[in-house]
Amino acid sequence: MTTQNFHTGYIAIIGRPNVGKSTLLNRLVGQNVSITSKKAQTTRYRINGVLTDEKSQFIFVDTPGFQMQYMNQLNSMMNRTVTKSMYGVDVVVFVIESIYFDERDEQVLKLLPVDKPVILVINKVDRISDKSRLLPFLEKLSKVFSFSAMIPVSAERGTQIQELIHAIRPHLPEGPPLFSRDEVTDRSERFIAAELIREKLFRLMWDEIPYSISVAIDQFTNESGLRKIYASIIVDRATQKAMIIGKNGKELKLIATQARRDMEKLFGSKVYLKVWVKVKSGWADDLRVLKTLGYE
């Protein structure tokens, strides 16, 4: 790859919870580097996903959904991550859902930088039954902010993803690639393992449980192609621990089995995974615990 006339830049993907930011990131880089679920606030960390072609390297910054309710130290940290991510990037991609724009989107809109190109992405357009509503909606939004482009997409189906890439490319500054061509994320396997376990908790447990948990990797080794991973699911109450374990350990076994299969697929090797559930009351408001879990 020649670096002459090459362009590399950071692109922050922001928006309120549950608009499909992580699904969009995964579609852009062509691999599942950020966990997803149908529940809001699945993403808690800043995650970089990398797309490299012959002309450019796009470093997409996936961020948590900006939270306006149920504030605790964890949500405050995630909001700071969103705010910080918009500064120090070259482009901002502001994602909204279909043709809905409410007070939650307006709160994020107020955070948008005026000195950087901001591309509006209208996600989940496949769910719009009457497509004639889209144009008036775009015209309305064009009057509330000076977007450099407005791109309707379906991250789930891959619709208009190339158009979004083409809209971002002109705003990337000239410079050499920061990652090798085969790298798709800056996160370690240890981090990804914890996230895959947390993804299964979001997908398999009742609505209230995933928001009260976190995952810590206690030990991660790679010996002769066998990854041995020992992990702890951190919960707030003993009743939550019982629900995650389930009768005769059924629920925990299902969570661990599905997470292990995804790890083996992503890491390309056999994985031995052992998971425990530990109670740490008030962990989401404990700065010391949050820092050990990697929150900033």
C-alpha positions in Angstrom: 0.0 0.0 0.0 1.5 3.4 -1.0 1.1 6.2 1.5 1.5 8.9 -1.1 -1.8 10.9 -1.4 -3.2 8.5 1.3 -5.8 9.8 3.8 -6.4 8.6 7.3 -8.9 10.0 9.8 -11.1 9.4 12.9 -14.9 9.4 12.6 -17.0 9.6 15.7 -20.4 7.7 15.5 -22.8 9.3 18.0 -26.5 9.4 18.8 -29.0 8.5 21.5 -29.3 4.9 22.7 -30.7 2.2 20.4 -30.4 4.0 17.0 -28.0 1.3 15.6 -24.6 2.8 16.1 -22.8 -0.4 16.8 -24.6 -2.2 14.0 -23.5 0.6 11.7 -19.9 0.3 12.8 -19.9 -3.5 12.3 -21.3 -3.1 8.8 -18.8 -0.4 7.9 -15.7 -2.5 8.9 -17.2 -5.8 7.7 -16.8 -7.6 11.0 -18.5 -7.7 14.4 -16.1 -5.6 16.5 -18.8 -4.0 18.7 -21.5 -5.9 20.5 -25.2 -5.4 19.6 -28.6 -6.2 21.0 -32.1 -4.9 20.7 -31.8 -3.3 24.1 -30.7 0.3 24.5 -27.4 1.2 26.0 -25.6 -2.0 25.0 -22.4 -0.1 24.1 -20.6 1.2 27.2 -17.0 1.8 25.9 -15.4 3.7 23.2 -14.4 1.2 20.5 -12.4 1.9 17.3 -13.3 0.0 14.2 -10.9 0.2 11.2 -11.7 0.1 7.5 -8.8 0.3 5.1 -8.9 0.5 1.3 -6.4 1.6 -1.4 -7.0 5.3 -0.8 -7.9 5.8 2.8 -8.0 4.4 6.3 -11.3 5.1 8.2 -11.0 4.8 12.0 -14.6 4.7 13.2 -15.2 5.6 16.9 -18.2 3.8 18.3 -19.6 5.5 21.4 -22.3 4.8 24.0 -25.7 6.3 23.5 -26.0 9.6 25.2 -28.0 9.0 28.4 -30.4 11.5 29.8 -32.1 9.3 32.4 -31.2 7.1 35.4 -27.9 8.8 36.0 -25.2 7.1 38.0 -21.4 7.2 37.9 -21.4 4.7 35.1 -23.8 6.7 32.9 -21.9 9.9 33.7 -18.7 8.3 32.5 -20.3 7.1 29.3 -21.7 10.6 28.6 -18.2 12.0 29.1 -16.9 9.4 26.6 -19.4 10.6 24.0 -18.6 14.3 24.5 -14.8 13.7 24.4 -15.1 11.5 21.3 -16.4 14.4 19.2 -13.3 16.4 19.8 -10.1 15.1 18.4 -11.8 13.4 15.4 -12.0 14.6 11.8 -15.7 13.8 11.1 -18.8 13.2 13.2 -21.5 10.9 12.0 -24.8 11.7 13.9 -27.1 8.7 13.7 -30.9 8.9 14.2 -33.6 6.3 13.9 -35.8 6.1 10.8 -37.8 9.3 10.6 -38.1 9.9 14.3 -36.5 12.9 15.9 -37.4 13.7 19.5 -36.1 15.5 22.5 -33.4 12.8 23.1 -32.0 13.5 19.6 -32.2 17.2 20.2 -30.1 16.8 23.3 -27.4 15.1 21.2 -27.8 17.7 18.5 -26.8 20.4 21.0 -23.5 18.6 21.5 -22.5 18.6 17.8 -19.3 20.6 17.0 -19.7 23.5 14.6 -16.1 23.4 13.5 -16.1 19.8 12.1 -18.1 18.2 9.2 -21.2 16.4 10.6 -22.9 13.8 8.5 -26.5 12.9 9.4 -27.3 9.2 9.0 -30.9 8.2 9.0 -30.7 4.6 10.0 -33.4 1.8 9.7 -34.9 3.3 6.5 -36.0 -0.2 5.6 -38.7 0.2 8.3 -40.3 3.2 6.6 -43.4 2.0 4.9 -44.2 5.3 3.2 -40.9 6.4 1.6 -42.5 9.7 0.5 -42.2 10.9 4.1 -38.4 10.8 3.9 -37.8 13.9 1.8 -39.9 16.3 3.9 -38.2 14.9 7.0 -34.7 15.6 5.5 -35.7 19.1 4.5 -36.9 19.8 8.1 -33.7 18.6 9.6 -31.5 20.6 7.2 -32.9 23.7 8.8 -31.9 22.8 12.3 -28.2 22.1 11.6 -25.8 22.6 8.8 -25.0 19.0 7.9 -22.3 18.3 5.3 -24.4 15.4 4.0 -27.6 13.5 4.9 -27.5 9.8 4.1 -30.5 7.4 4.6 -29.1 3.9 5.4 -30.1 0.5 6.7 -27.1 -0.7 8.7 -28.8 -4.1 9.2 -29.2 -4.7 5.5 -26.2 -2.8 4.3 -28.2 -0.3 2.2 -26.3 2.9 1.2 -23.2 2.0 3.2 -20.9 2.7 0.3 -22.7 6.1 -0.2 -21.8 6.9 3.5 -18.2 5.9 3.0 -18.0 8.2 -0.1 -19.5 11.1 1.9 -16.9 10.7 4.6 -13.8 10.2 2.5 -13.3 13.8 1.3 -13.1 15.0 4.9 -10.2 12.7 5.9 -6.8 14.5 6.2 -3.8 13.3 4.2 -1.6 11.0 6.2 -0.3 7.4 6.4 -2.4 4.6 7.9 -2.2 4.1 11.6 -3.2 0.5 11.6 -2.2 -2.4 9.3 -4.6 -3.4 6.6 -5.8 -6.6 8.3 -6.6 -4.8 11.7 -10.3 -4.1 12.2 -10.2 -2.8 15.8 -7.8 -1.4 18.4 -9.3 -3.5 21.2 -7.5 -6.6 22.6 -8.9 -10.1 22.6 -9.2 -9.9 26.4 -11.6 -6.9 26.0 -13.5 -8.5 23.2 -14.0 -11.7 25.3 -15.6 -9.7 28.1 -17.8 -7.8 25.6 -19.1 -11.1 24.0 -20.1 -12.4 27.4 -21.9 -9.1 28.1 -23.6 -9.3 24.7 -25.1 -12.7 25.6 -26.4 -11.3 28.9 -28.1 -8.5 27.0 -29.6 -10.9 24.5 -30.7 -13.7 26.9 -31.7 -12.1 30.2 -34.7 -10.1 31.2 -34.8 -6.4 30.5 -33.7 -5.1 33.9 -30.8 -7.5 34.4 -28.2 -6.5 31.8 -28.1 -2.9 33.0 -27.1 -4.1 36.5 -24.1 -6.2 35.3 -20.6 -5.9 34.0 -18.0 -8.4 33.1 -14.4 -8.7 34.2 -11.7 -11.1 32.7 -9.8 -12.6 35.6 -7.3 -14.5 33.5 -6.6 -14.8 29.8 -3.9 -17.1 28.4 -3.1 -18.4 24.9 -1.1 -21.6 24.9 -0.5 -23.6 21.7 -3.7 -22.1 20.1 -5.9 -22.9 23.1 -7.3 -19.7 24.7 -8.2 -20.2 28.4 -10.5 -17.5 29.7 -11.7 -17.1 33.3 -14.4 -14.4 33.6 -16.6 -12.9 36.3 -20.0 -11.5 35.8 -20.5 -8.6 38.3 -24.0 -8.0 39.6 -25.6 -5.6 42.0 -27.8 -8.0 44.0 -27.9 -11.7 45.1 -31.3 -12.1 43.4 -29.7 -11.1 40.1 -27.0 -13.7 40.6 -29.6 -16.4 41.1 -31.4 -15.4 37.9 -28.3 -15.4 35.8 -27.2 -18.8 37.1 -30.7 -20.2 36.6 -32.0 -23.6 37.8 -29.2 -26.1 37.9 -26.9 -23.5 36.3 -28.9 -23.7 33.0 -28.9 -20.0 32.2 -25.2 -19.4 32.9 -24.3 -22.5 30.9 -26.2 -21.1 27.9 -24.6 -17.7 28.2 -21.1 -19.2 28.4 -21.7 -21.6 25.6 -22.9 -19.0 23.2 -20.1 -16.6 24.2 -17.5 -19.3 23.7 -18.7 -20.2 20.2 -18.5 -16.5 19.2 -15.0 -16.3 20.6 -13.9 -19.4 18.7 -15.3 -18.0 15.5 -13.7 -14.5 16.0 -10.3 -15.7 17.4 -10.0 -18.7 15.0 -9.1 -21.2 17.8 -10.5 -23.4 20.5 -11.5 -21.6 23.7 -11.9 -22.9 27.2 -14.3 -20.5 29.0 -15.1 -20.6 32.7 -17.6 -18.0 34.1 -18.5 -17.1 37.7 -21.1 -14.6 39.0 -20.1 -12.3 41.8 -22.1 -9.7 43.8 -20.7 -6.2 44.2 -23.5 -4.0 45.5 -23.4 -0.5 44.2 -20.7 -1.2 41.6 -22.2 1.2 39.0 -21.6 4.1 41.5 -18.2 3.0 42.8 -15.5 4.9 40.9 -12.8 2.4 42.1 -14.7 -0.6 40.7 -15.6 1.2 37.5 -11.9 2.0 36.8 -10.9 -1.6 37.4 -13.6 -2.6 34.8 -12.0 -0.2 32.3 -14.5 2.7 32.4 -13.0 6.1 32.1 
